[in-house]
Amino acid sequence: MSGNQDPLKDWIVATWRDMFGDSGNARSQQLSENARPTHIGRFLPLSLIVIAAAAAAVCAPRLISVAAANTRATEVLTTLHGYRVALIAAAALLIAVDVLRHRSHRWSAMLESVVRQTTGNLPKKVAVPFPSGWWVLRRATITLPRGTVVRPKQFEELSRAIEAIAGTTATKEVKVRHEAHRDRIVIRRRTIEPDERSERHKALQSTLDATSIFTDPKVTVSARDEHGVETCYRISFERSMNAGSRGFQGKVEEALIANAGEHESGRHWTTDWHPADGFLIMRLVAPMPSRIDHPLELVDENLRHLPYATGEADRTFIWDISTRSNKPHCLIVGPTGGGKTSVIRTLLTEAARRGIPFVGVDPKMIELDGLEGYPGCGAIIYDPIRAAMLVRALHSEMMARNTYIHDMKIEGSQLPLMIAVLDEFFILSGKWQRLAKTGDDETRALLKELDPLNAWADLAVLARSAGIRLLLGVQRPDASLFGGASGNARDNFGTRISLGNLSQDGALMMWGDSTVGREVDTSVPGRGIAIGEDGSPADGQMWWTPNVDRHPNKWNQLSEGEKAIVDGLAPVEAPGFTCYSTELAEFIETERALAKRAREYGRAAEPIVIGTGDAATTSTVAASTTPSAELPDAPHAADDDFADVIPASAVEAGQTVLVDDDEGELVPVTVTAVDVTRDGKGEVTSTVLTVGAGRVKTRITFDATGVVVLPEADLVGAPA
Ligand SMILES: Nc1ncnc2c1ncn2[C@@H]1O[C@H](COP(=O)(O)OP(=O)(O)OP(=O)(O)O)[C@@H](O)[C@H]1O
């Protein structure tokens, strides 16, 4: 094989072949140089005659002397000689034209050959306009036989081959187009538009191109900010089944956001999907605020919407308590210090400013006490027996309201709404269970008659149409909460809020997804997950509502800004508490009278300080914190102070719990084994805790709603 190349020789040989063919037989035009059929005709130079005439004109004096005898020839030669300059110029011009024509001819031959090799079809015609371009082909049109099918893969090869031979320059590129309806391939040279796309735009497009997420994805910029920085992209794609699925959208959003990177404005990316129209919008939204003070203006004017949190893009989360709501009752899960009380305060103050009254149970005595006496507050109950009476009275109220709706032939939505809050449900049910076991005969009989757990479960199912809304607070989600005995939170408590981090099981119970609520930023107080209007959970920053208690000991702890919030939120007119049952009306009146009496006569026991030196018993409470007769007193002291209560089924082996001894006193014991029995649906039916060490072991059996008292607060999921 010879590596030597002689372009001039090659060109001459090629030209010769083009003019005369390999065999020199100018009539065999239907075979190409490699003996394959061709529709490209032989190349006919236009310049040959003029070259001959110019040569004759130049050589005329010598030719005249040779042909002197022929006067006619002498005359012609003399005339030609007179035009020799013009003839030389014409010959030169035609030679140049022929050279260019030959180049076009070569392009035609090359294109025909490429089409034949890549598609297997012999083009009917290859039209390369004059001048064709020397190093690069300017344009061409290849006509294919009628009905020629060019498959995508063939076309891809053909385009690549044409782009390779037609040449690309720094400013121009070749584009090949197949016009199937006209049986032709069109080759055009276009100026390369400088790629002015931003790095982010390119990254998004190339990510989508490189993956098979979408077919034919195209990223375009939809909006820029005042500095020209891109703030919104439109990503179009071919419609597919996948694009409508939430899971798919979530994954694509994650990938796109990761590729787009952090935006210089500090705002976050989010996506809005339009799968039916084949596009999605990726836009910037305000980041999640790290603190939101309860806004004083009505963020949501709807009087049946209670707003309580803000999410990304200034999205407001609401508890829709209207009759049409499909999430009329609310469940709040939050560990100690997670901000549960603040959310409850937000919801209740929002209710009060919308004319909706409330009544609450606070078994810990320190969560909702500040709301006692607040406009719209019927009562806050701390005592477990009174709480059981309230739940039963609420049940009677529900029945009375339903009767009223029935008798008066009105709609449930025409009755005034009211909210019943039951905070720290497990502590309350723990107290009920303990009293049912260790209380005196009268207490036990009363609890049996009131049957508060069943009354509550009934309320959860039926209260909605009677205009009663329930708000349930717990420290952690537990399977027992989602069972029938506590109101079946999964079905009935559609508005859900979780604060702090959830366990995997907790996430499944609350959100039906073991990953949601697992990575909440617990360094931000009030950060959690809430259910949006579209029914899906999303990150939210709960509004901060300070304690609305006007007692100087509380009030003086507030900053000026917090005091302004409390002042601004207070409704001018206290919402009236309309009762349809005498039970509830009497209960609230009695409770208010009891609370008044407690404020007037009640005295919290003086604290006892042990081990500070000489005095065994010393009052160490500063004068300002000692309740005085003029000031509203703290609720009367707890009969038994539960730090925390959890369902028996949530106890883990090795954990210390408090159990009643023979005298009804709570004593700490270590659980050595936990045996939970569940029914076919996975609901707890009973739990057996084995306590004690060595050979003396005791087995304590709890029913489905059984709870145990912890010696100290359960900090699972609490803010770090
Ligand atoms: N939404 C919020 N925004 C800002 N700070 C908050 C928010 N919620 C709570 N905090 C802060 O966290 C502290 C604890 O909040 P809160 O008393 O509401 O928690 P909790 O869940 O009720 O806890 P516990 O059940 O132990 O009383 C508050 O004193 C406040 O400083």
The ligand as a Tripos MOL2 file, in Angstrom:
@<TRIPOS>MOLECULE
LIG
   31    33     1     0     0
SMALL
NO_CHARGES

@<TRIPOS>ATOM
      1 N1        -43.6460   27.8520   65.4950 N.pl3     1 LIG1
      2 C1        -42.6390   28.2050   66.2640 C.ar      1 LIG1
      3 N2        -41.8220   29.1890   65.8800 N.ar      1 LIG1
      4 C2        -40.7850   29.5440   66.6530 C.ar      1 LIG1
      5 N3        -40.4980   28.9680   67.8420 N.ar      1 LIG1
      6 C3        -41.2750   27.9980   68.2680 C.ar      1 LIG1
      7 C4        -42.3820   27.5510   67.5130 C.ar      1 LIG1
      8 N4        -42.9830   26.5620   68.1720 N.ar      1 LIG1
      9 C5        -42.2810   26.3840   69.3070 C.ar      1 LIG1
     10 N5        -41.2580   27.2440   69.3590 N.ar      1 LIG1
     11 C6        -40.2690   27.3230   70.4250 C.3       1 LIG1
     12 O1        -40.1750   26.0470   71.0460 O.3       1 LIG1
     13 C7        -40.5770   26.1380   72.4170 C.3       1 LIG1
     14 C8        -41.4580   24.9170   72.7820 C.3       1 LIG1
     15 O2        -42.6850   25.0600   72.1090 O.3       1 LIG1
     16 P1        -44.0340   24.4260   72.6680 P.3       1 LIG1
     17 O3        -44.1780   24.7280   74.1090 O.co2     1 LIG1
     18 O4        -45.1160   24.8330   71.7650 O.co2     1 LIG1
     19 O5        -43.7170   22.8910   72.4840 O.3       1 LIG1
     20 P2        -44.6440   21.6740   72.8370 P.3       1 LIG1
     21 O6        -44.6280   20.7650   71.6820 O.co2     1 LIG1
     22 O7        -45.9450   22.1400   73.2950 O.co2     1 LIG1
     23 O8        -43.8630   21.0130   73.9690 O.3       1 LIG1
     24 P3        -44.4600   20.4150   75.3110 P.3       1 LIG1
     25 O9        -45.4300   19.3870   74.8690 O.co2     1 LIG1
     26 O10       -43.3120   19.8590   76.0580 O.co2     1 LIG1
     27 O11       -45.0670   21.5810   76.0190 O.co2     1 LIG1
     28 C9        -41.3310   27.4480   72.5350 C.3       1 LIG1
     29 O12       -41.1650   28.0160   73.7990 O.3       1 LIG1
     30 C10       -40.6870   28.3160   71.4890 C.3       1 LIG1
     31 O13       -39.5410   28.9430   71.9980 O.3       1 LIG1
@<TRIPOS>BOND
     1     1     2 1
     2     2     3 ar
     3     2     7 ar
     4     3     4 ar
     5     4     5 ar
     6     5     6 ar
     7     6     7 ar
     8     6    10 ar
     9     7     8 ar
    10     8     9 ar
    11     9    10 ar
    12    10    11 1
    13    11    12 1
    14    11    30 1
    15    12    13 1
    16    13    14 1
    17    13    28 1
    18    14    15 1
    19    15    16 1
    20    16    17 2
    21    16    18 1
    22    16    19 1
    23    19    20 1
    24    20    21 2
    25    20    22 1
    26    20    23 1
    27    23    24 1
    28    24    25 2
    29    24    26 1
    30    24    27 1
    31    28    29 1
    32    28    30 1
    33    30    31 1
@<TRIPOS>SUBSTRUCTURE
     1 LIG1         1 GROUP 0 **** ****
